[in-house]
Amino acid sequence: MLPLFLQGMVFGFAIAAPIGAIGFLCIQRTLNHGRLIGLLSGLGAATADGIYGCIASLGLGLMNPLLDHQGLLRLLGGLFLVYLGVQTFTSKPPSPDPETLSATASMNGFFAYSSTLFLTLTNPLTIFFFLSIFSGLGLGEHHHFLTAFPLILGVFTGSALWWLLLSSGVNHLRHKVLSNTFTVDKLKWINRLSGIILISFAVILFYSNFE
């Protein structure tokens, strides 16, 4: 069981580490709202990974209905990315006042978590990722949930570890970045660039539906 858990950690870390839409959200939210909000954003994605791992462990055939509707999933995910992109583009950076930096983050923690949970659940690439893992390891074909549980837990742990490291690293720079008024002005452009990137990811999802 331990080797499966360790393999799951490697898989979870590997799928989380590439900086995609969730990564940009985690970085931008950490800069604007602090480490907790950034971490919660990442944990939403990690939870979605765990959910898909559970579905795959109950039988890879259960993934087929999701694959049959991957076009709809892309559409929903793309629309939500557009919404988040516009919200990010128009968001205002925090004040450099130390008291403001120490205050409770203005973003709702539940929204930070649930938004990335939804985005990851609507990403067909996540489904293909688990199909390849469970097929390669011979799991998920005969309802081996108990056998696959260490792997699922490992995937969640590895993914969560990455988001903890990323949010902590960005938060370490946050006070230094926001201690300079000139840099705060540039943070506005970081928000705008992040918003454009998120919308670009949405365009890619829309375009993939027509291929």
Legacy VTK file of the C-alpha trace (Angstrom):
# vtk DataFile Version 3.0
C-alpha trace
ASCII
DATASET POLYDATA
POINTS 211 float
0.000 0.000 0.000
2.847 2.398 0.791
4.356 2.210 -2.712
0.936 3.052 -4.202
0.662 6.026 -1.867
4.108 7.263 -2.899
3.289 6.744 -6.571
0.093 8.711 -6.040
2.051 11.563 -4.457
4.329 11.719 -7.480
1.340 11.645 -9.854
-0.522 14.300 -7.852
2.500 16.591 -7.661
3.174 16.141 -11.377
-0.364 16.987 -12.502
-0.517 20.052 -10.231
2.928 21.515 -10.920
2.507 22.806 -14.517
1.406 26.424 -14.318
-1.970 26.508 -16.023
-5.165 28.368 -15.250
-5.293 27.104 -11.653
-1.648 28.014 -11.106
-2.199 31.577 -12.291
-5.251 31.874 -10.047
-3.293 30.575 -7.056
-0.440 33.037 -7.637
-2.694 36.005 -8.302
-4.934 35.284 -5.322
-1.983 34.772 -3.001
-0.504 38.122 -4.040
-3.821 39.896 -3.580
-5.362 38.064 -0.628
-2.665 36.088 1.166
-1.441 32.520 1.541
-4.673 31.042 2.928
-6.751 32.079 -0.085
-4.036 30.887 -2.441
-3.830 27.549 -0.652
-7.618 27.109 -0.613
-7.639 27.762 -4.356
-5.120 24.977 -4.836
-6.920 22.595 -2.491
-10.046 22.919 -4.618
-8.089 21.456 -7.539
-6.583 18.768 -5.295
-10.067 17.762 -4.129
-11.256 17.433 -7.734
-8.274 15.178 -8.426
-9.309 13.017 -5.478
-12.917 12.859 -6.696
-11.884 11.665 -10.139
-9.545 9.171 -8.521
-12.463 7.750 -6.533
-14.641 7.507 -9.657
-11.888 5.733 -11.570
-11.331 3.292 -8.703
-15.001 2.242 -8.842
-14.625 1.290 -12.483
-13.013 2.936 -15.465
-16.299 2.466 -17.321
-17.799 5.158 -15.087
-15.498 7.645 -16.811
-17.120 7.017 -20.202
-20.228 9.200 -19.603
-17.898 12.045 -18.637
-15.863 11.565 -21.797
-19.061 11.457 -23.856
-19.893 14.933 -22.553
-16.408 16.420 -22.617
-17.582 19.069 -25.101
-20.129 20.330 -22.580
-17.510 20.199 -19.821
-15.148 22.325 -21.904
-17.934 24.816 -22.595
-18.859 25.151 -18.920
-15.230 25.393 -17.856
-14.493 27.941 -20.570
-17.429 30.160 -19.613
-16.396 30.077 -15.969
-12.800 30.888 -16.950
-14.045 33.937 -18.847
-15.909 35.060 -15.729
-12.838 34.551 -13.531
-10.622 36.220 -16.128
-12.762 39.351 -16.218
-12.963 39.376 -12.418
-9.180 39.028 -12.155
-8.545 41.683 -14.810
-10.656 44.250 -12.971
-9.557 43.353 -9.432
-7.725 45.999 -7.418
-4.457 45.166 -5.622
-4.350 45.567 -1.833
-2.999 48.613 -0.069
0.675 48.518 0.975
-0.433 49.440 4.497
0.947 46.713 6.855
-2.360 46.641 8.729
-4.167 45.901 5.486
-1.755 43.113 4.654
-2.391 41.520 8.046
-6.138 41.805 7.761
-8.418 38.951 6.823
-8.449 38.326 3.078
-11.321 40.044 1.329
-12.004 37.069 -0.949
-14.439 34.507 0.370
-12.588 31.307 1.215
-15.427 29.096 0.039
-15.453 30.809 -3.363
-11.676 30.444 -3.659
-12.003 26.704 -2.987
-15.169 25.946 -4.955
-14.152 27.914 -8.065
-11.014 25.842 -8.656
-12.883 22.664 -7.703
-15.392 23.385 -10.475
-12.712 24.334 -13.002
-10.779 21.115 -12.421
-13.906 18.956 -12.556
-14.776 20.451 -15.950
-11.298 19.785 -17.365
-11.379 16.645 -19.590
-7.586 16.375 -19.328
-8.012 15.434 -15.669
-10.239 12.520 -16.714
-7.679 11.272 -19.266
-4.956 11.570 -16.645
-6.719 9.188 -14.274
-7.720 6.838 -17.060
-4.068 6.438 -18.008
-2.892 5.981 -14.408
-5.505 3.424 -13.357
-5.281 1.513 -16.622
-1.504 1.344 -16.393
-1.619 0.050 -12.827
-4.473 -2.385 -13.489
-6.829 -0.630 -11.079
-10.387 0.512 -11.521
-11.512 -2.385 -13.674
-13.206 -4.507 -11.008
-14.217 -2.010 -8.324
-10.911 -2.114 -6.435
-11.660 0.966 -4.337
-9.870 -0.304 -1.227
-6.867 -1.292 -3.295
-6.794 2.080 -5.027
-7.421 4.159 -1.884
-3.703 4.656 -1.049
-3.146 5.850 -4.616
-6.084 8.290 -4.402
-4.878 9.610 -1.051
-1.384 9.952 -2.479
-2.659 11.920 -5.482
-4.504 14.344 -3.199
-1.508 14.668 -0.874
0.952 15.275 -3.706
-1.303 17.859 -5.312
-1.955 19.598 -1.981
1.791 19.637 -1.264
2.456 21.502 -4.498
-0.208 24.113 -3.751
1.170 24.553 -0.234
4.677 25.117 -1.587
3.471 27.497 -4.305
1.234 29.610 -2.060
3.903 29.736 0.676
6.598 30.767 -1.792
4.467 33.501 -3.354
3.314 34.710 0.073
6.955 34.986 1.166
7.467 37.575 -1.572
4.113 39.261 -1.021
5.096 41.681 1.745
8.251 42.655 -0.121
6.304 43.276 -3.313
3.603 45.313 -1.620
6.025 47.334 0.525
6.894 49.402 -2.549
4.171 51.712 -3.880
5.699 51.630 -7.347
5.512 47.861 -7.341
1.890 47.957 -6.166
1.066 49.913 -9.312
2.695 47.156 -11.306
0.598 44.582 -9.449
-2.389 46.057 -11.271
-0.755 44.977 -14.511
-0.083 41.539 -13.054
-3.821 41.226 -12.364
-4.632 42.381 -15.878
-2.124 40.009 -17.439
-3.464 37.128 -15.322
-6.999 37.962 -16.451
-5.949 37.943 -20.108
-4.168 34.608 -19.654
-7.246 33.056 -18.019
-9.450 34.254 -20.857
-6.886 32.835 -23.306
-7.241 29.430 -21.637
-11.005 29.765 -22.136
-10.531 30.524 -25.837
-8.401 27.374 -26.167
-11.176 25.320 -24.561
-13.767 26.810 -26.913
-11.550 26.193 -29.934
-10.928 22.550 -28.948
-14.680 21.926 -29.203
-14.564 22.669 -32.922
-11.596 20.468 -33.777
LINES 1 212
211 0 1 2 3 4 5 6 7 8 9 10 11 12 13 14 15 16 17 18 19 20 21 22 23 24 25 26 27 28 29 30 31 32 33 34 35 36 37 38 39 40 41 42 43 44 45 46 47 48 49 50 51 52 53 54 55 56 57 58 59 60 61 62 63 64 65 66 67 68 69 70 71 72 73 74 75 76 77 78 79 80 81 82 83 84 85 86 87 88 89 90 91 92 93 94 95 96 97 98 99 100 101 102 103 104 105 106 107 108 109 110 111 112 113 114 115 116 117 118 119 120 121 122 123 124 125 126 127 128 129 130 131 132 133 134 135 136 137 138 139 140 141 142 143 144 145 146 147 148 149 150 151 152 153 154 155 156 157 158 159 160 161 162 163 164 165 166 167 168 169 170 171 172 173 174 175 176 177 178 179 180 181 182 183 184 185 186 187 188 189 190 191 192 193 194 195 196 197 198 199 200 201 202 203 204 205 206 207 208 209 210
